[in-house]
Amino acid sequence: MDKTSKMNKLITIYTQAYNVEPYIEQCIKSVISQTYCNFEWLLIENGSTDGTKEIIRKYEQLDSRIKVDYFKQNKTGFAGDYIRENTNGEYIVRIDSDDWIERDYLEKLFYQLESQNADISICGALDYEEETSEEFPHEYGHLEGVYTLQDIHSNFIEMRSYMGTNWGKLFRKSIFFKTLIKMEEVYEKLKQASFFGGDTAFMLYYLLECKKLVFIDKRMYHYRIHGKSYTANTIGINRITNYFVLMGIEKEFLMKCNAQTAENNTLVELSFWTSLEKLLKGIINSELPLEEKLKKIQEIYTDPRIQQFRKESDNSKVRKILSTYVAWYFVNMSDRNKMGLRDLLDLLDPEIFGRITEKTYEWMGHQSELMAYMLMGEYDGAQKYMVHIATENNKIPISELQKTLDLKKVLGENV
């Protein structure tokens, strides 16, 4: 590569920094040591209350390419307007303030985009686990070379794995700005849950404007995973709205790319349920009080949109995703009847458990061992347990439940 002739176009890097004192210096050093030198760095010091500001100020004085705005307090939802108003480069890169990049990151992304006359270049990434200091490949596919929108039909599963983030990519400014305008209405819908899903939505709309995409099968971006990567104040019912908005955008994307195959549509719907699984895991593992965790999970399980979509989704795969968290909820709730046992079981097998009467649900709510079998889908075990505990007093609910489970066995997992 002829660096003197090729490396002459300005790249704009954009980063927001808030309370990242332990990480920001590594990020800064990785940027200012790039082999591609012609860049400007729009760095927002977003009202940090730790030592982030002092570290940034030190490096700002050492490198004129770093252009810092110091905010008095933490802000959200301003990035698009700020980038539009302050970008001077022909290309745009986004880097998170607690991450870092390889020395040839900009060079390789720029060279591939330019040499292939592409509209975006995309590389792989490594996840750095803060607690264990271990690094492992990010959950990407293994794409390499040039692709077009026509290739999405048969490559959507792998391409989709790259679309969850804005980092690890070099964008053309003209398309980037055009996409920001399209995203204004979407961001309005996503803002109640801290714009969760915004990166994926942005990427899908951006790709619709692209003629060529180039993938580099090299992991050059280091993504740090730590407690702040998943904050408790954004894990709740508002995220469900974001999941549905995002699913709608993905299906629209497939339609416009003429890629609405059964396999691709199934992937989009399973992505929804996988996101829900991560949300439930985030709630359970958060530092919220138990009652608050139960309240959030109950809101999710009883949400009419979730109940309706569950009835339309593949039974066995979704049950596998949900069962562990449904069981945790049942074990921890104090009043099993009031907290919606019917909603829990309807969520797992809506057509089957919708047949059970309220009296049987009331009886089931007091049978912890039986419910452990039911919630985990171990119906043979549930049948054997009911034979063991059967008495004259409980023969009616047991008979009803046994008939329901027998019906499920006949109909199979496609019910």
VEXDO-578855 format. One record per residue: residue in three letters; x, y, z of N, C-alpha, C, O in turn. Coordinates in steps of 0.001 Angstrom, whole numbers, plus 500000, padded with zeros to 6 digits. Example, Ala and Ser with C-alpha at 12.3 -4.5 7.8 and 13.67 -1.06 7.14 Angstrom:
VEXDO-578855
Ala513190494310507800512300495500507800513200496700507800514236496681508465 Ser512850497750507080513670498940507140512900500030507870513409501138508039 
//
This chain:
VEXDO-578855
Met500840498794500000500000500000500000500871501251500000501763501387500837 Asp500616502172499060501347503429498982500734504424499952499707505039499664 Lys501376504576501111500787505396502167500696506867501788499761507552502201 Thr501655507365501007501659508791500673500512509163499747499976510268499835 Ser500128508242498853499056508545497909497680508154498431496678508790498105 Lys497640507105499241496347506593499705495874507243501001494680507483501180 Met496802507525501894496402508009503215496301509531503241497063510210503929 Asn495353510041502485495216511496502433493802511979502689493530513176502599 Lys492906511069503003491525511448503275491286511442504779491704510529505491 Leu490609512477505240490398512657506680489319511719507199488236511616506623 Ile489629511041508289488661510195509001488272510899510294489131511402511018 Thr486980510933510579486497511479511846486166510331512789485372509450512457 Ile486780510349513965486480509374515016485568510053516031485770511218516374 Tyr484568509326516509483652509893517501483590508990518727483434507775518613 Thr483717509614519920483678508869521178483024509720522259483287510919522352 Gln482174509103523078481662509729524295482312509058525497482414507832525544 Ala482749509847526460483401509297527647482677509769528897482487510969529098 Tyr482273508816529741481631509155531012482076508170532084481780506977532008 Asn482786508679533079483248507883534222483957506599533785483594505497534198 Val484965506769532951485754505624532460487234505800532829488123505448532054 Glu487476506339534001488848506605534423489776505390534292490914505560533855 Pro489342504167534650490262503025534552490590502610533115491550501872532892 Tyr489802503078532138489913502545530781490297503573529718490855503202528685 Ile490013504843529946490116505835528883491541505997528359491733506261527172 Glu492540505844529222493921506022528755494303504945527743494965505245526749 Gln493903503711527976494190502647527011493508502940525680494090502717524618 Cys492283503436525736491567503807524528492314504900523772492527504790522564 Ile492711505957524483493398507091523851494712506649523221495004507003522079 Lys495494505889523949496791505445523427496629504612522157497438504718521236 Ser495589503788522109495384502956520924494999503793519707495293503413518574 Val494341504931519935493934505799518828495101506643518327495341506707517121 Ile495821507284519224496874508201518780498089507470518221498963508102517627 Ser498162506152518398499279505378517849498925504716516520499664503852516049 Gln497806505107515907497380504507514648498384504727513514499003505786513412 Thr498533503711512671499406503845511503498795504764510454499519505351509650 Tyr497495504893510451496820505883509605496691507156510441495984507187511448 Cys497381508195510005497543509379510861496555510497510578496374511378511419 Asn495912510485509418495077511618509031493659511454509574492748511049508853 Phe493490511773510846492168511694511468491966512850512437492928513451512915 Glu490720513147512715490335514027513809489503513193514774488782512281514368 Trp489614513520516053488892512726517063487958513641517837488401514451518651 Leu486656513505517577485652514242518331485385513473519619484714512442519613 Leu485914513985520711485850513282521994484996514086522976485357515200523355 Ile483881513519523378482973514182524317483300513729525730483209512538526031 Glu483676514654526600483813514358528026482449514691528625482111515857528830 Asn481673513642528900480237513790529123479876513996530604478996513323531141 Gly480580514948531253480234515290532626480681514284533662479992514085534662 Ser481821513643533447482312512612534375482557513182535769482895514354535935 Thr482373512306536773482604512706538163483838512019538752484148512197539930 Asp484540511232537930485789510611538400486968511338537740486862512533537464 Gly488063510664537486489243511314536930489336511287535420490395511576534864 Thr488243510942534739488255510852533277488672512176532634489488512199531712 Lys488109513262533125488352514574532532489839514936532542490361515451531553 Glu490512514670533651491928515032533774492790514222532804493737514756532225 Ile492475512959532626493244512124531693493056512628530262494021512741529507 Ile491820512926529899491550513432528551492257514757528320492837514972527256 Arg492217515638529293492850516953529144494353516812528915494936517565528135 Lys494978515853529592496425515636529423496758515291527973497697515843527400 Tyr495997514388527387496292513956526021495822514979524989496398515066523904 Glu494804515741525302494350516805524409495469517808524170495628518323523064 Gln496234518077525206497343519023525098498525518460524315499361519210523810 Leu498588517125524217499712516480523531499434516210522057500376516069521277 Asp498175516137521658497842515757520284496715516649519765495592516595520267 Ser497020517467518761496050518435518244494904517773517479493905518430517186 Arg495027516494517152493947515796516451492772515494517386491666515208516928 Ile493017515559518696491967515303519679491206516599519946491776517567520449 Lys489927516614519610489088517804519773488019517490520815487086516732520552 Val488164518075521988487336517699523133486274518753523414486544519954523375 Asp485063518284523699484008519120524274483742518614525681483491517425525879 Tyr483796519515526662483575519143528057482158519533528459481821520717528490 Phe481330518543528765479963518796529208479934518869530734480674518159531416 Lys479081519725531248478979519883532699478220518727533347478451518405534513 Gln477319518108532597476577516975533140476322515953532045476357516271530856 Asn476065514728532464475872513621531527474622513836530683473552514149531207 Lys474769513665529365473660513849528436473502512609527569474446511840527387 Thr472290512422527034472033511332526094471237511872524910470613512929524997 Gly471266511137523813470414511451522678470876512589521797470095513092520989 Phe472126513012521926472616514158521158473621513777520077474005514625519272 Ala474052512521520044475197512121519216474999512441517745475905512972517104 Gly473817512125517191473588512343515767473780513784515353474499514077514398 Asp473129514693516082473253516120515766474690516589515933475194517367515123 Tyr475346516116516980476719516558517234477650516123516100478478516912515644 Ile477522514892515650478372514391514566478117515179513288479060515543512586 Arg476862515443512982476533516207511768477148517601511801477644518090510786 Glu477114518229512949477561519617513058479077519760513131479598520835512836 Asn479793518722513512481221518873513796482154518023512940483371518186513021 Thr481620517127512131482460516234511336483060516959510139482355517629509384 Asn484368516816509978485074517351508818485588516255507890485933516528506740 Gly485643515033508375486192513942507588485230513404506544484026513656506598 Glu485785512653505584484973511987504571484420510656505076483473510104504515 Tyr485032510158506141484648508870506707484472509020508211485036509922508831 Ile483670508112508793483354508201510221483588506845510887483222505799510352 Val484205506892512069484438505707512895483933506009514297484134507111514809 Arg483275505032514923482839505198516315483605504221517194483729503040516868 Ile484119504726518315484861503902519264484311504181520658484176505340521050 Asp483992503128521410483548503308522788484734503641523678485848503171523444 Ser484493504449524694485584504995525506486256503978526413487336504250526937 Asp485649502820526613486284501785527440486862500649526590487289499624527121 Asp486873500839525269487433499842524359488762500318523797489200501430524093 Trp489405499486522991490637499899522316490756499180520979490052498204520722 Ile491663499677520123491790499168518759493243498825518449494167499346519074 Glu493425497936517470494766497589517004495388498774516261494673499648515772 Arg496722498801516180497430499947515584497063500156514118497047501291513642 Asp496772499081513402496469499206511972494959499185511699494535498938510570 Tyr494167499437512713492704499400512606492199500351511521491516499916510594 Leu492523501636511624492057502612510645492639502338509266491945502453508255 Glu493904501979509232494568501740507947493889500624507162493598500785505977 Lys493640499510507809493047498369507113491590498643506720491178498298505613 Leu490819499251507604489436499583507266489383500551506091488579500381505174 Phe490246501574506120490263502580505058490713501966503729490085502191502694 Tyr491786501202503760492331500648502521491322499714501844491151499773500626 Gln490651498852502622489688497935502039488497498679501444488021498333500363 Leu488017499700502149486889500467501631487258501176500336486501501144499365 Glu488425501819500325488857502569499152489177501652497972488738501905496850 Ser489924500610498218490367499743497122489209498985496483489265498653495299 Gln488166498709497254487010497980496734485863498914496334484818498462495867 Asn486074500226496523485027501214496248483729500836496963482639500901496395 Ala483884500442498223482744500005499029482151501179499802482729502264499843 Asp481001500951500406480328501992501199480504501792502695480176502673503490 Ile481023500631503077481316500360504486482349499244504547482301498307503750 Ser483272499338505478484198498236505746483991497785507182483778498598508081 Ile484058496475507380483689495868508659484745494848509051485149494023508232 Cys485196494902510303486180493933510775485622493138511958484541493438512463 Gly486361492141512384485981491345513535486387492009514840487006493074514844 Ala486028491362515958486305491946517268486609490849518272486282489680518067 Leu487239491255519357487493490373520495486794490944521720486836492152521951 Asp486156490089522501485527490498523755486523490298524893487087489217525060 Tyr486728491360525672487618491278526824486770491227528087486066492185528407 Glu486837490106528807486066489922530028486820490538531197487870490041531605 Glu486273491628531733486952492391532773487232491556534018488319491640534589 Glu486260490754534442486406490016535698487495488954535633488171488694536628 Thr487666488341534467488626487237534343489886487618533580490838486839533528 Ser489900488818532984491018489267532133491250488326530955492371488203530462 Glu490186487664530507490279486764529359489665487425528128488729488219528225 Glu490214487075526979489719487617525722489302486472524811489992485457524715 Phe488165486644524142487656485589523285486929486225522107486508487378522202 Pro486771485505521000486164486083519803484744486575520037483938485892520669 His484445487758519526483078488272519554482201487383518673482688486744517740 Glu480905487350518980479993486440518280479663486947516875478533487344516591 Tyr480659486924516017480472487286514619480528486037513752480939484964514194 Gly480099486212512493480311485171511506481755485228511014482614485824511663 His482013484617509887483368484609509328483326485061507877483782484353506979 Leu482776486246507661482684486779506310483987487472505928484657488070506771 Glu484334487383504658485524488048504146485295488389502680484750487585501923 Gly485718489594502285485568490002500895484388490930500683483848491504501629 Val483997491069499418482990492044499012481617491381498859481496490292498298 Tyr480581492069499377479208491592499270478314492750498813478661493921498968 Thr477165492395498252476151493382497885474856493044498608474770492029499300 Leu473852493891498446472564493624499082471941492335498552471198491659499264 Gln472244492000497308471706490762496742472242489527497464471603488475497475 Asp473418489670498064474019488542498783473380488301500147473614487261500764 Ile472581489244500620471978489116501950471009487940502000470844487304503041 His470368487656500865469398486561500801469965485271501375469292484576502137 Ser471198484950501011471804483688501444472849483855502543473420482867503006 Asn473105485093502964474140485331503978473626486135505175474418486645505967 Phe472288486247505308471736487115506348472130486668507751472417487503508609 Ile472147485375507988472453484872509333473820485365509783473969485839510910 Glu474829485256508904476164485724509276476248487245509276476868487826510167 Met475634487901508288475684489365508238475009489980509447475486490976509991 Arg473884489381509875473147489918511025474017489956512269473839490829513118 Ser474953489027512393475786488974513594476702490194513714477171490508514808 Tyr476959490881512603477813492069512619477034493353512878477639494405513089 Met475713493289512865474906494505512828474441495011514189473663495963514254 Gly474897494402515268474444494815516587475176496010517160474786496537518203 Thr476245496447516483477055497549517004477466498483515874477448498111514701 Asn477837499705516252478384500668515286479902500676515285480515501275514401 Trp480521500021516263481983499975516254482460498810515386481682497926515026 Gly483752498828515060484304497815514168483990498083512714484035497170511889 Lys483665499350512383483221499693511036483715501079510624483903501959511464 Leu483921501256509321484237502553508741483097502936507809482770502192506884 Phe482485504111508052481308504564507311481662505694506357482557506492506635 Arg480962505758505237481016506950504390480131508026505013478989507765505391 Lys480677509240505114479938510315505775478596510586505105477596510787505795 Ser478553510596503763477316510941503058476186509974503414475056510402503651 Ile476485508680503453475458507689503797475156507741505290474008507570505700 Phe476177507974506095476003508075507547475004509183507884474091508979508685 Phe475180510356507269474287511483507541472869511192507047471895511518507725 Lys472757510583505871471446510237505325470710509270506254469498509372506440 Thr471460508336506833470864507352507747470422508020509045469389507657509607 Leu471188508986509523470802509703510740469438510367510588468645510382511530 Ile469164510912509418467873511553509172466753510504509237465704510742509834 Lys466990509348508621465995508266508661465739507784510080464635507351510412 Met466765507862510908466682507297512254465985508194513263465714507750514378 Glu465686509431512915465116510365513890463820509828514493463623509895515707 Glu462939509296513650461666508753514144461893507490514970461206507268515967 Val462852506665514559463148505425515285463711505739516662463301505130517650 Tyr464644506679516741465222507045518031464164507549519000464264507325520206 Glu463157508224518476462066508715519320461338507545519974460928507640521131 Lys461174506438519239460507505252519777461376504511520784460864503858521693 Leu462703504616520617463619503829521436464116504549522682464765503934523529 Lys463829505817522808464490506614523838464088506246525264464862506486526190 Gln462893505664525471462451505341526830463303504254527469463326504129528694 Ala464003503466526655464885502419527185466324502709526776467044501830526301 Ser466726503967526972468104504389526713468569504050525299469733503713525083 Phe467645504141524335467944503928522914468465502529522633469170502317521647 Phe468124501567523494468577500193523280468093499683521921466921499840521579 Gly469000499069521145468684498579519810468937499591518723468789499289517539 Gly469322500803519119469546501866518140470673501552517170470580501872515985 Asp471738500927517664472864500599516786472447499626515693472807499803514528 Thr471690498598516065471241497620515076470327498266514046470474498038512845 Ala469378499076514520468469499763513600469252500660512648468988500679511446 Phe470216501403513188471038502280512349471762501473511277471774501852510106 Met472368500353511685473127499543510735472237499016509605472651499017508446 Leu471043498574509923470157498026508901469732499103507908469699498857506703 Tyr469408500291508405469050501387507504470259501839506683470116502193505513 Tyr471441501829507289472651502196506559472901501218505414473206501631504295 Leu472775499938505692473050498923504672472121499049503470472518498746502344 Leu470889499492503701469951499655502595470422500692501586469958500703500445 Glu471342501564501996471883502596501108473192502170500455473750502905499641 Cys473683500987500807475003500554500339474913499752499039473986498968498837 Lys475893499967498171476037499141496975477017498002497223476851496898496703 Lys478044498284498028479040497263498341479401497303499820479493498374500420 Leu479603496124500399480103495981501763481381495150501678481441494177500927 Val482389495527502436483597494716502455483886494273503889483911495087504812 Phe484103492971504056484370492377505359485844491975505443486414491424504501 Ile486441492266506599487827491892506867487801490830507958487348491090509072 Asp488280489653507642488241488559508627489459488647509549490293487744509612 Lys489524489765510254490581489980511239489973490724512419489216491676512233 Arg490300490295513626489699490873514832490569492023515327491591491806515978 Met490151493250515010490978494431515288490373495358516341491013496324516756 Tyr489158495073516768488493495896517785488371495083519067487986493914519036 His488703495713520205488640495046521506487487495642522313487521496809522705 Tyr486474494821522551485265495251523254485321494776524703485395493578524978 Arg485284495734525618485392495416527036484019495110527634483070495875527462 Ile483929493983528335482684493584529004482872493726530510483758493100531090 His482051494537531132482108494710532584480734495085533088479786495161532307 Gly480614495319534369479316495560534992478551496703534367477324496649534287 Lys479244497740533922478569498901533381478038498670531974477323499512531431 Ser478388497525531379477901497242530038476403496939530039475765496971528987 Tyr475839496647531210474416496294531303473873496909532582474037496332533657 Thr473240498052532491472851498804533672471443498456534128470541498265533313 Ala471269498376535441469996497935536010468863498905535716467708498486535646 Asn469159500195535541468074501150535370467437501090533981466421501744533746 Thr468017500317533057467412500206531734466820498825531493466342498545530394 Ile466843497953532506466334496605532279464918496498532825464715496338534029 Gly463960496588531945462576496523532360461649496505531162462059496214530038 Ile460399496820531422459357496673530417459586497569529204459164497221528101 Asn460248498721529381460480499617528249461288498946527144461128499259525964 Arg462150498027527541462957497352526523462122496486525597462510496248524453 Ile460979496012526077460129495183525239459683495970524009459669495442522897 Thr459320497229524215458945498085523081460086498155522078459865498057520871 Asn461302498323522575462461498393521688462654497102520904462994497132519721 Tyr462435495968521565462584494681520873461590494563519718461945494102518633 Phe460342494982519956459340494890518900459636495870517760459461495534516589 Val460080497075518103460459498046517063461579497472516201461528497538514973 Leu462582496914516856463731496373516142463332495190515258463808495073514129 Met462469494321515760462026493188514960461293493667513710461460493098512631 Gly460483494710513855459784495267512702460748495822511668460540495650510467 Ile461807496491512130462808497046511211463559495928510492463855496041509302 Glu463865494851511211464568493731510582463717493071509514464229492707508456 Lys462431492912509772461551492305508768461377493231507563461289492769506425 Glu461329494542507821461279495515506724462556495427505886462503495488504657 Phe463694495284506551464979495164505878464996493934504965465424494024503814 Leu464538492794505469464504491575504664463596491739503451463913491255502365 Met462476492415503633461542492622502534462186493476501435462081493156500252 Lys462851494560501834463460495463500853464648494822500152464994495196499032 Cys465276493846500825466399493128500209465950491870499481466778491110498979 Asn464626491647499423464072490428498812464699489188499445465089488250498749 Ala464788489197500764465449488106501483464548487503502554465044486999503561 Gln463223487546502352462277487040503344462094485531503221461005485056502901 Thr463142484797503470463032483342503494462530482899504861462589483660505826 Ala462037481665504941461567481125506223462702481105507236462499481408508411 Glu463892480751506781465045480686507676465402482064508227465679482208509418 Asn465394483078507357465743484436507802464689485000508742465028485650509732 Asn463407484760508445462341485239509333462412484560510697462175485194511725 Thr462739483265510702462889482550511971464033483143512787463922483283514005 Leu465137483494512117466271484099512813465866485412513476466250485672514616 Val465103486235512779464665487515513332463810487286514580463993487964515591 Glu462884486338514510462010486089515657462773485476516827462512485816517981 Leu463706484583516541464518484015517622465442485063518234465771484986519417 Ser465861486045517431466667487140517973465880487915519015466435488373520015 Phe464572488060518772463696488710519745463714487947521065463936488529522126 Trp463474486620520987463398485823522211464764485716522903464832485644524130 Thr465836485705522129467176485686522730467450486994523463468058486996524533 Ser467000488106522885467139489403523560466339489412524853466791489939525869 Leu465145488824524808464324488746526015465020487899527080464992488234528264 Glu465642486808526655466369485958527585467488486748528275467679486630529485 Lys468221487550527505469301488361528078468744489397529054469354489694530081 Leu467573489940528712466922490902529605466567490249530934466833490813531996 Leu465964489054530879465595488342532100466838487996532923466830488121534148 Lys467885487570532259469130487248532950469705488499533605470209488449534727 Gly469623489628532888470118490888533449469363491302534691469958491800535647 Ile468043491099534685467229491434535855467612490548537037467832491042538143 Ile467692489246536802467987488302537879469374488554538479469552488452539693 Asn470351488882537637471729489078538103472025490499538557473141490796538984 Ser471035491378538468471247492766538874471269492890540397471006491925541114 Glu471584494084540874471612494352542311470269494861542824470181495346543952 Leu469241494757542020467908495191542454467406494308543593467770493134543665 Pro466575494854544486465944494022545520465088492932544877464593493100543763 Leu464918491819545582464174490685545041462778491086544591462347490694543507 Glu462059491864545408460698492249545044460667493062543763459736492940542967 Glu461690493899543559461760494694542334462043493796541129461491494007540049 Lys462906492793541320463161491828540246461876491108539851461558490985538668 Leu461141490633540861459893489918540601458887490806539878458193490358538965 Lys458815492048540286457878492983539666458210493190538194457320493179537344 Lys459505493380537893459922493591536503459633492361535644459160492479534514 Ile459923491181536194459703489949535430458210489708535222457789489271534151 Gln457411489996536253455959489837536107455426490759535010454583490348534212 Glu455909491991534965455476492931533930455781492398532535454997492569531601 Ile456935491751532414457334491203531115456462490012530740455946489951529624 Tyr456288489057531666455537487846531364454061488123531086453428487400530317 Thr453518489156531702452092489441531536451822490502530476450665490853530244 Asp452855491017529832452666492014528777451858491385527627452254490342527107 Pro450740491995527225449890491404526171450638491160524864450343490203524148 Arg451612492028524549452366491850523301453204490577523355453312489849522369 Ile453798490317524525454591489100524700453685487873524620454020486892523957 Gln452546487931525293451618486802525293451153486478523878451097485309523494 Gln450821487507523101450323487281521746451429486737520844451208485788520092 Phe452615487336520917453706486881520057454151485473520428454582484697519574 Arg454039485153521728454397483801522172453499482763521503453967481684521141 Lys452230483074521338451301482136520709451629481908519234451262480888518652 Glu452328482879518642452658482792517222454032482186516976454417481973515826 Ser454782481904518048456170481481517908456338479983518081455492479312518673 Asp457445479468517553457750478046517661457808477620519121458508478242519920 Asn457081476567519476456891476205520878458164475724521561458538476247522611 Ser458825474747520986459939474098521674461141475019521834461766475040522895 Lys461473475778520800462647476646520875462434477779521878463328478108522657 Val461253478364521847460979479470522762460891478966524194461363479629525118 Arg460280477781524385460220477198525737461627477041526296461867477355527462 Lys462553476562525484463921476347525946464549477651526408465276477674527401 Ile464272478743525688464818480048526048464217480553527354464923481129528182 Leu462911480339527543462189480964528654462141480144529941461999480711531025 Ser462257478827529842461895477970530969462709478238532227462152478271533324 Thr464016478429532085464857478638533264464419479867534043464394479850535273 Tyr464073480932533330463731482193533993462317482166534553462032482788535577 Val461429481436533871460087481243534428460178480461535730459503480794536704 Ala461009479426535752461166478612536962461739479443538100461281479336539237 Trp462736480269537806463329481139538846462251482049539434462185482247540647 Tyr461424482588538574460367483488539028459397482765539957459035483284541014 Phe458983481581539563458024480826540370458602480497541741457922480635542758 Val459855480062541766460487479664543028460594480848543985460482480680545199 Asn460812482050543439461077483214544284459847484051544624459906484877545535 Met458746483860543920457594484712544228456907484243545504456812483045545770 Ser456430485204546287455896484898547614454457484396547553454089483503548316 Asp453643484948546668452246484531546563452028484009545150451785484785544226 Arg452116482698544984452144482120543641450835482351542885450838482499541663 Asn449739482380543599448464482552542904448298483984542397447916484202541247 Lys448586484947543255448407486343542882449361486777541763449014487625540941 Met450556486195541738451580486659540812451442486070539418452322486283538584 Gly450368485335539131450073484980537755450637483670537268451379483643536286 Leu450299482574537938450763481263537503450238480927536106450955480348535290 Arg448993481291535838448433481028534512449266481728533434449546481143532388 Asp449660482969533685450458483703532700451795483014532443452267482965531308 Leu452405482480533509453689481804533357453566480589532446454335480431531498 Leu452585479729532746452443478504531971451897478785530575452270478108529617 Asp451025479770530452450544480155529125451701480600528245451711480345527041 Leu452682481270528855453829481753528098454655480594527557455206480677526459 Leu454740479510528329455542478372527899454805477509526878455383477113525866 Asp453539477217527138452743476380526227451329476943526159450428476410526806 Pro451114478007525389449832478722525438448617477889525053447582477976525715 Glu448717477077523991447548476320523556447182475218524558446004474924524759 Ile448200474611525185447963473522526129447417474046527449446338473635527876 Phe448138474936528094447773475343529449446605476312529491446079476612530562 Gly446201476799528334444991477611528282443744476790528537442662477348528721 Arg443879475462528552442732474570528757442454474288530229441410473726530559 Ile443365474667531114443242474313532530442348475315533259442418476515532994 Thr441516474833534166440603475705534913441340476443536028442447476072536420 Glu440695477496536525441299478305537585441517477484538851442526477667539532 Lys440593476586539179440737475779540397441976474886540330442678474699541324 Thr442229474343539151443422473507539000444688474353539118445670473920539720 Tyr444667475561538542445812476462538698446048476775540169447187476794540633 Glu444974477019540889445098477334542315445746476176543064446611476390543914 Trp445332474957542754445936473784543388447407473641542991448252473373543845 Met447715473814541723449095473687541234450031474674541914451197474364542162 Gly449520475859542213450353476901542798450949476534544139451892477180544596 His450406475496544781450906475065546086451713473770546002452077473189547025 Gln451988473323544775452725472072544578454107472388543988454305472306542776 Ser455051472745544851456352473225544372457091472190543534457646472527542488 Glu457105470939543977457858469918543238457203469642541883457889469475540874 Leu455896469597541873455183469410540610455488470555539651455731470340538463 Met455471471789540191455724472946539340457150472963538793457382473456537690 Ala458086472439539538459459472354539035459505471503537771460171471858536799 Tyr458789470370537789458706469536536583458020470293535436458491470277534299 Met456907470951535752456108471607534720456871472741534046456879472855532820 Leu457510473577534858458172474760534323459390474415533482459741475156532564 Met460031473307533785461197472893533024460838471957531870461721471472531163 Gly459547471706531682459113470896530556459305469403530747459244468647529777 Glu459536468959531979459725467525532248458360466904532578458058466610533735 Tyr457547466714531533456162466307531730456028464850532161455092464509532886 Asp456941463987531731456903462597532197457124462534533700456472461773534415 Gly458070463361534162458319463436535602457119463964536351456816463507537453 Ala456420464944535747455210465504536364454117464439536480453424464353537494 Gln453974463633535431452967462573535450453253461568536562452347461206537311 Lys454484461120536678454862460151537708454665460737539103454218460040540014 Tyr454999462021539270454854462665540575453382462746540974453049462546542142 Met452502463036540022451071463132540343450491461777540748449623461709541618 Val450966460703540123450530459363540532450936459110541980450198458492542748 His452119459595542337452654459379543684451862460133544751451695459631545862 Ile451369461342544426450715462179545444449189462111545374448509462773546158 Ala448643461323544447447189461316544235446427460846545470446765459832546080 Thr445384461610545827444477461240546918443046461546546465442828462075545376 Glu442089461207547308440698461496546988440459463000546898439618463453546122 Asn441206463779547700441001465223547757441521465967546527441005467031546185 Asn442534465420545863443100466149544739442890465438543395443555465770542414 Lys441987464479543341441839463686542119441308464522540942441637464241539790 Ile440487465549541229439924466358540133441007467182539430441133467094538209 Pro441799467986540167442852468737539466443908467833538836444414468136537756 Ile444244466727539500445235465819538931444712465204537637445450465099536658 Ser443449464799537625442858464212536425442870465209535268443209464864534136 Glu442493466452535576442471467480534541443870467737533985444055467854532773 Leu444850467824534880446216468096534454446796466913533681447516467105532701 Gln446489465702534113446983464521533402446410464457531988447127464118531046 Lys445143464773531834444534464786530503445192465836529611445402465612528419 Thr445514466981530205446177468039529442447552467592528959447917467815527805 Leu448308466963529847449642466494529483449573465333528497450435465216527626 Asp448570464482528619448384463406527644448109463984526261448613463487525255 Leu447299465045526227446996465700524957448262466282524340448484466174523134 Lys449090466902525185450342467471524693451221466386524083451861466597523054 Lys451245465224524730452085464135524246451600463658522878452404463314522012 Val450286463641522692449727463211521413450049464236520313450445463879519203 Leu449869465492520651450063466542519655451540466825519391451910467271518305 Gly452381466560520395453813466771520227454203468222520403453382469053520790 Glu455453468523520120456001469855520370455559470888519350455926472056519473 Asn454776470493518336454317471464517353452986472093517729452403472850516953 Val452505471769518946451233472349519394451377473853519494450423474542519855 
//
